[in-house]
Amino acid sequence: MSVVRTRSARVAVAAVAALAVGLGTSACTSSPGAAALVGDDRISVATLQGVVNRALADPQAEQQLGQDRAKFTREQLGRLINNVLVGRIAARDGITVSKADVDQQLAQFAQSAGGEKQLEQQAAASGVPVKDLRTFIRYYVMQQKIADRLIADVTVSDADLQAAYQKNIDQFDQVNSQHILVASKKLADSILAQVKAKPSLFAALAKRYSIDTGSKTKAGNLGFQAASTLVKPFADAIFAAKPGTYLEVHSQFGWHVVHVIAHRTTPLAAVADQLKAQILQPKRQQLVQQALAAEGRKEGVHVSPRYGTWNSANGTVVAPSSKGDLSSPAPSPASS
């Protein structure tokens, strides 16, 4: 029995899942055949197969991604094509990525993954071998810089910011409290009188009387909690009270003698940039994809029919329409 509502644990997303752009490539003019042409940039079959073979060398990647090797190969080719397009946009707009940029992003991903070794393991299992990780991150950073430029002049209204703030209020408005839960008002009244007279008794009284087994051995401390994580009568009372207050609250669990320790709030102004980025994320992705599609149409993207056709709208290689296409080594025009 507890004042805190039970919630399902959220599984942390591995840092490598955030890497939206694939492995880098260079033209391979000595190879007999092109997997794709992007303007005058040539992605050879040998380059593509090398990427696929390195990616599937990891046993976990082979198990998870190698079951449909043709599909995985199309995905890798699509990433290689997008890398060329990203590189062209960056070069045209004077966008560069330094070693320090890559180091910083690598450190951020490693922190999210629980360490550099864990990041490398997660990346390898996702089809990005350690050897290619820095190049992978370089193109990711380059894409993010392009996105920053595209989104710079897009505004977010005050109303949208306020709505996002309220939607995420659990992060920005929390109270730290401790309580002693008992079954009767008479006992609660007695305990409340004692802790008001001598606050240092709270921990001992919690250990002796509280029927909340989760908090009684911790002096009744509940830590910082958002209102939505607490039963409503309890939340209403402690969020309305001033820090330092001792009070009595009745809920479906019984009678609570409560000490409101602190009320922590983060004003909208302090998180406006964070919320703006959150609101603009879908638009950010849309603008990047539109820029890549426009670059692809301008330069011309041609994919060998053995792999499929290029869909510029979503930046992917679409599977061949028939098995007969598999034997053709010549590039085909892009699809719209």
ChimeraX attribute file (.defattr): number of C-alpha atoms within 10 A of each C-alpha:
attribute: neighborCount
match mode: 1-to-1
recipient: residues
	/A:1	11
	/A:2	16
	/A:3	23
	/A:4	17
	/A:5	10
	/A:6	9
	/A:7	7
	/A:8	5
	/A:9	6
	/A:10	6
	/A:11	6
	/A:12	8
	/A:13	10
	/A:14	16
	/A:15	19
	/A:16	24
	/A:17	11
	/A:18	10
	/A:19	14
	/A:20	14
	/A:21	23
	/A:22	25
	/A:23	25
	/A:24	21
	/A:25	19
	/A:26	12
	/A:27	14
	/A:28	16
	/A:29	12
	/A:30	8
	/A:31	12
	/A:32	10
	/A:33	17
	/A:34	22
	/A:35	25
	/A:36	29
	/A:37	23
	/A:38	21
	/A:39	16
	/A:40	10
	/A:41	18
	/A:42	21
	/A:43	25
	/A:44	22
	/A:45	19
	/A:46	16
	/A:47	20
	/A:48	19
	/A:49	15
	/A:50	11
	/A:51	22
	/A:52	22
	/A:53	15
	/A:54	17
	/A:55	27
	/A:56	23
	/A:57	16
	/A:58	18
	/A:59	13
	/A:60	16
	/A:61	21
	/A:62	19
	/A:63	12
	/A:64	13
	/A:65	18
	/A:66	20
	/A:67	11
	/A:68	11
	/A:69	13
	/A:70	14
	/A:71	16
	/A:72	17
	/A:73	20
	/A:74	22
	/A:75	18
	/A:76	23
	/A:77	28
	/A:78	23
	/A:79	21
	/A:80	24
	/A:81	33
	/A:82	27
	/A:83	23
	/A:84	24
	/A:85	25
	/A:86	22
	/A:87	19
	/A:88	17
	/A:89	18
	/A:90	17
	/A:91	11
	/A:92	8
	/A:93	11
	/A:94	8
	/A:95	15
	/A:96	14
	/A:97	15
	/A:98	11
	/A:99	9
	/A:100	9
	/A:101	15
	/A:102	20
	/A:103	14
	/A:104	13
	/A:105	16
	/A:106	21
	/A:107	15
	/A:108	14
	/A:109	23
	/A:110	19
	/A:111	14
	/A:112	17
	/A:113	21
	/A:114	12
	/A:115	13
	/A:116	16
	/A:117	12
	/A:118	18
	/A:119	23
	/A:120	20
	/A:121	18
	/A:122	21
	/A:123	25
	/A:124	25
	/A:125	22
	/A:126	19
	/A:127	28
	/A:128	27
	/A:129	23
	/A:130	18
	/A:131	12
	/A:132	18
	/A:133	19
	/A:134	19
	/A:135	17
	/A:136	22
	/A:137	24
	/A:138	24
	/A:139	24
	/A:140	23
	/A:141	23
	/A:142	23
	/A:143	25
	/A:144	17
	/A:145	16
	/A:146	22
	/A:147	20
	/A:148	13
	/A:149	14
	/A:150	16
	/A:151	18
	/A:152	9
	/A:153	8
	/A:154	10
	/A:155	9
	/A:156	14
	/A:157	9
	/A:158	11
	/A:159	9
	/A:160	13
	/A:161	21
	/A:162	14
	/A:163	13
	/A:164	17
	/A:165	21
	/A:166	14
	/A:167	10
	/A:168	12
	/A:169	17
	/A:170	15
	/A:171	14
	/A:172	16
	/A:173	18
	/A:174	23
	/A:175	21
	/A:176	19
	/A:177	23
	/A:178	24
	/A:179	28
	/A:180	28
	/A:181	30
	/A:182	21
	/A:183	15
	/A:184	12
	/A:185	16
	/A:186	10
	/A:187	15
	/A:188	24
	/A:189	15
	/A:190	11
	/A:191	22
	/A:192	21
	/A:193	15
	/A:194	15
	/A:195	19
	/A:196	15
	/A:197	10
	/A:198	10
	/A:199	13
	/A:200	11
	/A:201	14
	/A:202	23
	/A:203	19
	/A:204	15
	/A:205	18
	/A:206	26
	/A:207	18
	/A:208	12
	/A:209	16
	/A:210	23
	/A:211	18
	/A:212	20
	/A:213	14
	/A:214	15
	/A:215	21
	/A:216	23
	/A:217	15
	/A:218	14
	/A:219	18
	/A:220	26
	/A:221	20
	/A:222	18
	/A:223	14
	/A:224	16
	/A:225	19
	/A:226	19
	/A:227	19
	/A:228	13
	/A:229	15
	/A:230	16
	/A:231	16
	/A:232	13
	/A:233	13
	/A:234	20
	/A:235	20
	/A:236	13
	/A:237	16
	/A:238	26
	/A:239	19
	/A:240	10
	/A:241	17
	/A:242	14
	/A:243	17
	/A:244	12
	/A:245	14
	/A:246	21
	/A:247	20
	/A:248	20
	/A:249	19
	/A:250	18
	/A:251	13
	/A:252	10
	/A:253	15
	/A:254	17
	/A:255	23
	/A:256	27
	/A:257	27
	/A:258	25
	/A:259	27
	/A:260	21
	/A:261	19
	/A:262	19
	/A:263	19
	/A:264	15
	/A:265	13
	/A:266	13
	/A:267	11
	/A:268	17
	/A:269	11
	/A:270	10
	/A:271	13
	/A:272	17
	/A:273	12
	/A:274	12
	/A:275	21
	/A:276	19
	/A:277	14
	/A:278	14
	/A:279	15
	/A:280	15
	/A:281	14
	/A:282	10
	/A:283	16
	/A:284	22
	/A:285	15
	/A:286	14
	/A:287	16
	/A:288	20
	/A:289	18
	/A:290	16
	/A:291	18
	/A:292	25
	/A:293	21
	/A:294	15
	/A:295	21
	/A:296	27
	/A:297	17
	/A:298	11
	/A:299	16
	/A:300	15
	/A:301	26
	/A:302	24
	/A:303	27
	/A:304	25
	/A:305	25
	/A:306	22
	/A:307	26
	/A:308	24
	/A:309	26
	/A:310	28
	/A:311	17
	/A:312	22
	/A:313	15
	/A:314	14
	/A:315	19
	/A:316	19
	/A:317	24
	/A:318	18
	/A:319	16
	/A:320	15
	/A:321	13
	/A:322	10
	/A:323	8
	/A:324	10
	/A:325	16
	/A:326	14
	/A:327	11
	/A:328	12
	/A:329	18
	/A:330	15
	/A:331	20
	/A:332	19
	/A:333	14
	/A:334	20
	/A:335	16
	/A:336	12
